[in-house]
Amino acid sequence: MLFLILHGVLLAGLVVSLWDGIPSLVRQGPRRFARLAIILGVPVALLVVANLPVIPVPLGVTLVAMASLAYLEPDGRLLLGRLVALGLGGWMTELGHHAGDWPRLLWDGGWIFVIGAAAWRFRRQRRLLMAGTAVTVLAVSVLVNPDGIQDALVTLTAGILLLGYAANQLQRETALAVQTERANADALTGALSRYGLAAWRLQGPSPEGAVAVLDLDDFKWINDTYGHAAGDAILREFARRLKEACRREDAVVRDGGDEFSVWMPGGTEDDWASVVDRLHRVASVEPYPTPGRMVQMGVSIGWAAGSLTEETWQRADQALLDAKRAGKNQVKGESPVRVDLSHSPTRDPDGELGWLSDAAAILWHPWSEAAMLTNRAGTILAVNPAFEALTGLSRHQWIGYNPRRHQGGHTPQSVYQELWDTISAGRVWHGAMENRRPDGTRWWAEETIVPIRVGQDVVGYWAQVRHARPKPSTWQASVVDGTELDVVFQPIYRCPVRDLWGYEALVRPRRGDQAISPARFFSDAFHMGDGIRADLKALEAIARAVEQRSWPGGISLFCNIHPQTLGDPGFSAVEDRLALSVGRDQLVWELSERRLEGDEVFTADFWRQSLPGRRWALDDVGSGAHDLWRLWGWPTDVVKVDLTWTQALLAYPRARDMAGMLIEWVHQRGGQVIAEGIETETHWESVVQMGFDGGQGFWLGRPQPELLMKEGTRP
């Protein structure tokens, strides 16, 4: 009996060794040869062993091996070939042992056919296949077989080992497939991970194409304001929209955080530009649903054409940075786009802008922002594809006509008068007007119209147009009066003891239930010429919020402000309200680069003479192009280092060296330095080690409507 068990173990070991060994040996060879070796390896080996007098191969072992293949071979065509080869090998073995006994051979051949057909038919129902095979094999081994008991014992031993091996192998492969899928796909959005991208590239897409890198603008404030559940909902919806906008052969990858990339194999530059434009439209036009509200998001995109490699991705990422520096929510492409000029725009009747019409057709073609060119009479000479898509009219329907041809009818006449008075004087005009599409739908456009000069003469105008959402309720009041401002407070702590220093007051704009990015709100307001009123509205909202709370003694209040607002009569009134609540010596006015550009008239002498007795903070230092100028030209009571610099302290020695020099320089002048963007305990430890005076960030405390921590408390 022991010999029979060892006999079964030997046969099972032989089959398993061949199943594992042959694919490894032939993997590097020609594909056809490899498949042939996998199909014929086990049958040939069993035939050879069966002809040895000491190691007979019972038919039951062949039948069990056939059933086990249903567990091991996922390729349907290859499984069929292996079943046929193994069945023929088993029948030829029986032919060698029972030559001339045709009833026996027909009996055995019938069972081989039955098991082979069952393995093929029930390859997805493996438990049923295993049970049926066990009963059949034992019956075949015992019936019409003088050595039935011995064969049954050998077959039973080999069968247990073979089916156990097959089931275990299937379980391992299933687990590996699950782990591979998890590694290849982002769990939150379903987009490919960087590992998934590598696997996609190995599948052999066209080596040439284009890569687009996309980033949700101002995404961090969503998490800070509404929590990570809202941020996750936006990321899932963002990924879904990208997949819908892509071609079937494209790959959507989540590179990390709110940055995604789209890899586009094959195609032409026109194809890629079309896909990128579609990506921007679907990702930025409609608001995003989150728990309890709709949130409007902008999307910046950079793209580049070339080989589908990391180098092309890096060029696209650089284009994304250009898009963000240019104002966000736009597309920047590295690759030039070929433009068909066979239908060039109508020439300017005065002959002064014909050359510029052709140039505009080429330069504006890849823009995602809508643009048009007119002569000094207002006749349209050129539009770009984004303008056509926005308005619903082709360039042939626009060229030669005045833009007022499709006005909506609700824009006050005074707006048009102000427009012409402004641009006729050679100045840039910002404003909003209602328009009408061919299907009758009405929509509001935010427009910037810039005069074009040749020498001292205005010869035409170019305009940049975008859809204003939501619809303005009234002219000029659309941004400010149509927006509600909620106020939250983010704590700032002293280093190294982590005692409460103060709060930065932040506004969270919304229009109804739809949240608006603060950057978008102030940008739109200043774009519409109503920025000072937006600034004062924010300060009044902060003043009301502070008055409704019991402000802790000795705690500072940091407020953001535009320099031009300082000269408005309304500033003094709201400053007095804040000073009454928190103390004038605890008020700190923050000025960032995006609020200073173009205001060089405000010098250090101006601050000392015109605005004495106030404390000032330079915000976002390290993120702008004029930071050095701000440091020596503006007061430095407090310098707030931008989060990009704070988070770079851990990775870049030069960032630490420069931060050390800045801290020393500010301290020598009696100022203090606060690090923004402290997101982890490691960030805090590095800030303390560097000698910063204070810190602010999500790890220390997220923006909240209430003052959660009183004087002297710690998070």
HELIX and SHEET records of a PDB file:
HELIX    1   1 LEU A    2  VAL A   26  1                                  25    
HELIX    2   2 ARG A   31  ALA A   50  1                                  20    
HELIX    3   3 LEU A   59  LEU A   72  1                                  14    
HELIX    4   4 GLY A   76  HIS A   97  1                                  22    
HELIX    5   5 TRP A  102  ARG A  121  1                                  20    
HELIX    6   6 ARG A  126  VAL A  142  1                                  17    
HELIX    7   7 GLY A  148  ASN A  184  1                                  37    
HELIX    8   8 ARG A  194  LEU A  202  1                                   9    
HELIX    9   9 LYS A  220  TYR A  226  1                                   7    
HELIX   10  10 HIS A  228  ALA A  245  1                                  18    
HELIX   11  11 GLU A  269  SER A  284  1                                  16    
HELIX   12  12 GLU A  310  ARG A  325  1                                  16    
HELIX   13  13 GLY A  354  LEU A  363  1                                  10    
HELIX   14  14 PRO A  385  THR A  391  1                                   7    
HELIX   15  15 ARG A  395  TRP A  398  1                                   4    
HELIX   16  16 PRO A  403  HIS A  406  5                                   4    
HELIX   17  17 GLN A  413  SER A  424  1                                  12    
HELIX   18  18 PRO A  518  HIS A  527  1                                  10    
HELIX   19  19 GLY A  531  GLU A  547  1                                  17    
HELIX   20  20 PRO A  563  GLY A  567  5                                   5    
HELIX   21  21 PRO A  569  VAL A  582  1                                  14    
HELIX   22  22 ARG A  584  GLN A  586  5                                   3    
HELIX   23  23 GLU A  593  ARG A  595  5                                   3    
HELIX   24  24 ALA A  604  SER A  610  1                                   7    
HELIX   25  25 ASP A  627  GLY A  633  1                                   7    
HELIX   26  26 LEU A  643  ALA A  648  1                                   6    
HELIX   27  27 PRO A  653  GLN A  668  1                                  16    
HELIX   28  28 GLU A  681  MET A  690  1                                  10    
SHEET    1   A 5 ALA A 251  GLY A 256  0                                        
SHEET    2   A 5 GLU A 259  PRO A 265 -1                                        
SHEET    3   A 5 GLU A 208  LEU A 216 -1                                        
SHEET    4   A 5 VAL A 299  SER A 307 -1                                        
SHEET    5   A 5 VAL A 331  GLY A 333  1                                        
SHEET    1   B11 TYR A 288  THR A 290  0                                        
SHEET    2   B11 ARG A 293  VAL A 295 -1                                        
SHEET    3   B11 GLN A 514  ALA A 515  1                                        
SHEET    4   B11 LEU A 500  ARG A 511 -1                                        
SHEET    5   B11 GLU A 484  ARG A 494 -1                                        
SHEET    6   B11 GLY A 694  GLY A 695 -1                                        
SHEET    7   B11 GLN A 672  ALA A 675  1                                        
SHEET    8   B11 VAL A 638  VAL A 641  1                                        
SHEET    9   B11 ARG A 615  VAL A 621  1                                        
SHEET   10   B11 LEU A 587  SER A 592  1                                        
SHEET   11   B11 SER A 556  ASN A 560  1                                        
SHEET    1   C 5 ILE A 380  VAL A 383  0                                        
SHEET    2   C 5 ALA A 370  ASN A 375 -1                                        
SHEET    3   C 5 ASP A 457  HIS A 467 -1                                        
SHEET    4   C 5 ARG A 442  VAL A 454 -1                                        
SHEET    5   C 5 TRP A 429  ARG A 436 -1                                        
END                                                                             
